Amino acid sequence: MKLNTLTPAAGSTHSRRRIGRGPGSGLGGTSTRGHKGAKARSGYKKKIGFEGGQMPLQRRIPKAGFKNVNHKEYFAVNLSTLQALAEAKSLTKITIVDLKEAGLTNGKELVKILGNGELKAKIDVEANAFSKSAEEAIKAVGGSTTII
């Protein structure tokens, strides 16, 4: 067997239909498009949601919900995570830069400290926001909170 002698199996390939090549071809005239209508015209493109002139579903159904333009998305970091980070790197002050270096945030997102877990050492924390329980827990061990 040689590569130049390979051929497709018998009956597995077909020549394409050449439409619009005159009445003798059997595929002239309307060229398989039928008579009139949008699909018979040149430049026809299927429009998503088009229902043939009937009001489309996405326009029949009323809008719902509310999008707050002032909403801020925070990345949550718990006190237990801060305690583990402080122990691992022996830190007394934790900033967003420290959290980024530890791989906890990407540095672009806003960070909020939450009160899950407990602190054993005095830590000064800088973040974009604090929950009340986190702020109380940090101040209870003698640390300080700074909002950036």
PyMOL commands that set and color helices and strands:
alter all, ss='L'
color gray80, all
select helices_A, chain A and resi 3-5+23-25+38-40+57-60+79-89+96-101+132-140
alter helices_A, ss='H'
color red, helices_A
select strands_A, chain A and resi 74-78+93-94+110-114+124-127+129-130+144-147
alter strands_A, ss='S'
color yellow, strands_A
deselect
rebuild
show_as cartoon
